[in-house]
Amino acid sequence: MKTCPDSVFALRVAGLLLGDLMAAAPASATDITNARSAHAAPVAERIEPYQPRFGRTRPLIAVIGENGGTELTDFVIPYGVLSRSGAADVVSVATQPGILKLRPAVQIRPDLTMDEFDRHHPEGADYVIVPAIDKSDDPKLLAWITSQAGKGSTTVSICDGALVVAKTGLMRGHRATGHWATQSLRREKFPDTTWETNIRYVADGKVVSSAGVSASIPISFALLEAIAGHARAGELARQMGVSEWGTQHDSDSFHFGLRSYAMYGAAIVSGWFRRSETVGIPVSTGVDEIAVALTADVYSRTYRGVKARTVAASPEPVRTLAGLTLVPDRVVGGPRGPDRVLPAPRDTRSMQVLDEVLDRVSTEYGRATAASAAYDLEYARRR
């Protein structure tokens, strides 16, 4: 599963060819954290407080995806946090009818298509959340995001959803950020945007953006704070295992260089000695969609051909904890079953699952594999 363009992924593979030249040991996720340089206090970023419109008692939030491929955690985490808050009406939206395929795994049945959303809500959304999307130049998608902004929505890009929003022109003249691996690309293609680094999210009026995948967590709580206040955001953060949602970040320590090439190379080489496998993630009514998303995303970033698939007792859609309609990939006892089924997501704080799964991957596949997954997620493990 690629967070970055194919050209960037190719650099990772090219890094493997340099492996014999590298004396550095593979970096663990903890090593990455310890290597971070100290930074001055970050610039304060504050998403503008929600202002009710059209007689609404709470904001309407559209989380948009393109049916052929939309980043899993970019989509699910904001949806899950904001839905569970009870402070907003959150709608999953797709570019066209049918299943919305999230990558690297999980498929859902969206609430509405863009056309249906426009018919149901002609005044438009208050917030439009844009994840990283494979088909980032879909003209209908770009036109819809632009139309929503024209009706007064705040546009919130997650990770390389910034590439989508930048292509609409909405970021022109604004400050913004995105995934560390596309920083050079964004600066080259969209020089009229001020691309910031070393920050987890940027709020510039009605254009809000986050850094790489894991930054979907703090930006979701920052948005909730703008909607419902600090106390409500803090209460839900504690319930979900989030200690803070500030902007402090060191994206400069995530880059392609000898150390990262060695880390990715070690992960790929170790995979040569293990067969690829399909792992099943059990799902049932009320499952924590954030736990499912984090588990699937981490396992799919191991660079060893691991495929994560949801597994249910029947092929019928499953309603998740926050209200997403999840369509199982496999049925227990059915054909094309997984090679093994992972433990069911525990009744734990949703966001703690990320560290738990990285620990499991480290035990099963090695520290370098877990470290490369964390690097992809632009996640600094604090342990």
HELIX and SHEET records of a PDB file:
HELIX    1   1 ASP A    6  LEU A   17  1                                  12    
HELIX    2   2 GLY A   19  LEU A   21  5                                   3    
HELIX    3   3 ALA A   29  ASN A   34  1                                   6    
HELIX    4   4 LEU A   72  SER A   85  1                                  14    
HELIX    5   5 MET A  114  HIS A  120  1                                   7    
HELIX    6   6 PRO A  139  GLY A  150  1                                  12    
HELIX    7   7 GLY A  161  THR A  168  1                                   8    
HELIX    8   8 TRP A  180  THR A  182  5                                   3    
HELIX    9   9 GLN A  183  LYS A  189  1                                   7    
HELIX   10  10 VAL A  213  ALA A  215  5                                   3    
HELIX   11  11 SER A  216  ALA A  228  1                                  13    
HELIX   12  12 HIS A  230  MET A  240  1                                  11    
HELIX   13  13 SER A  251  SER A  253  5                                   3    
HELIX   14  14 LEU A  258  TRP A  272  1                                  15    
HELIX   15  15 GLU A  289  TYR A  299  1                                  11    
HELIX   16  16 SER A  350  GLN A  352  5                                   3    
HELIX   17  17 VAL A  353  TYR A  365  1                                  13    
HELIX   18  18 ARG A  367  ASP A  376  1                                  10    
SHEET    1   A 7 LEU A 112  THR A 113  0                                        
SHEET    2   A 7 ASP A  89  ALA A  94  1                                        
SHEET    3   A 7 LEU A  60  GLY A  65  1                                        
SHEET    4   A 7 TYR A 127  VAL A 130  1                                        
SHEET    5   A 7 THR A 154  SER A 157  1                                        
SHEET    6   A 7 VAL A 207  SER A 210  1                                        
SHEET    7   A 7 TYR A 201  ASP A 204 -1                                        
SHEET    1   B 5 THR A  70  GLU A  71  0                                        
SHEET    2   B 5 LEU A 100  ARG A 103  1                                        
SHEET    3   B 5 GLN A 107  ILE A 108 -1                                        
SHEET    4   B 5 THR A 325  VAL A 327 -1                                        
SHEET    5   B 5 VAL A 318  ARG A 319 -1                                        
SHEET    1   C 2 ARG A 175  ALA A 176  0                                        
SHEET    2   C 2 THR A 194  TRP A 195  1                                        
SHEET    1   D 4 ARG A 330  VAL A 331  0                                        
SHEET    2   D 4 LYS A 307  ALA A 312  1                                        
SHEET    3   D 4 THR A 278  PRO A 282  1                                        
SHEET    4   D 4 ARG A 340  VAL A 341  1                                        
END                                                                             
